Amino acid sequence: MVRRVVGWTGEVLLTLGALLLLFAAWQLWWTDVVADREQAGIVRTLEESFAREPASAPVPADGLPEAIGEDGAFAVVRVPRFGADWARPVIEGTGRDVLALGVGHYAGTAGPGQVGNFALAGHRTTYGRPFHDVDRLVDGDRVVIETAATVHVYEVTSREVVRPRDVEVIAPVPGDPGAAPTEAAITLTSCHPKFSATERYVVHGRLVESVPRAEWDPARWLTATGA
């Protein structure tokens, strides 16, 4: 009887181990496959819409361009340091469902190109891991935000690692919640270290140029310039 119990226990443990391995493979690989496909499709939809119907209406008071499609995407973010073809949709909100579809915009923070802090969040692992290489960014690297009317170019100025509760990094003036902003900034946040959520890796940047989409020259700006 004891041998049977031991045998059954062993079989159960082996089965559980196999299920855990399958779950890990799904979480770390298959979610990337699905998310990459979905996010690429949203980017294509945005770019086609931008080309077909350039925005002419004034930007709303909150600074956020009108969303295109039911997913809520309103911009495309490009980071040349991540690769010449790297592009992700920017979607309002930072909930789990949003971050599975692309890069999320922290509600209440500035819009693209606005004075204040245009703050974004993205997964570092799983679901397309848009900010997987966020720690590779260096001073001078470019972060490009494309909207229907305007393309905004930011340059990285600093990086830091903080605790999840240190929300002042997304304040209008990063690190100084009580200060009134006088310039347009950008902040990228993601989990740190990889495969953990104990800390946040944060990248700050400043706006260097906003170009009407009709005058946009990708060859000039879509390069990584940091050391």
C-alpha positions, 0 to 999 in steps of 0.5 A: 500500500505504501509503495502505491501511495508513493507511486501515485504521489510521484506521478502527481508531482510529475504531472504538476511539474509538466503543467508548470513547465507548460504554463511557464512556456505559455507565459514567457513565449506564447503570450509574446507571440500573440501580443507581437501579432496584435500590437503590430496590427494596431500599429498598422491600423494607426499608421493607415489612419494617420496617412488617410485622414491627417488630424486637423482638429485642435488637440483636446484640453487634456492633450490626448489625441482622439483614440483610433479604434475600440482598443483606445490607441492614439499614438505610435511610439518608436525607440531606435535603440530597440531596432529600426523596425521597433514600434508599439501602439500607445493606449490610454490606461495602464491596466492589465488588458491595456498593457497586453496590447501595447504601451500604456499612458498613465491617465492624468499625465500630460499628452504628447508634446505637452508641457508636463510629463507624458508618462508611459508604462510597458511590460518588460517580460511577457505580452510582447515585452515592449520595454524589455531593453529599457535598461539599454537606453542612454542619454541622448537616445530618442523616443519618438511619439507619432500622432495623426497631426504631429510627431514628437521627438524626445531625448533621454536625459536620465535613468533611475530604479525606484520602488513601486510606490515611488509614484513621484517619477510620473509627476508633472515635474518628475521627482518634484510633485509640488512643482509646476512644469515648464517643459515637456518631458517623457517618462518610461516605466517598467518592472525591474529586474527582469522577471520580477516586480520588486522595483521599477526601472524609470527613464526620463527624457525631454522634448527636443522637437515637434514636427507636423506630420506632413514635414516629418523626415524619419531618416533624420530622427529615427536613429539612436544617438546615445553613446 
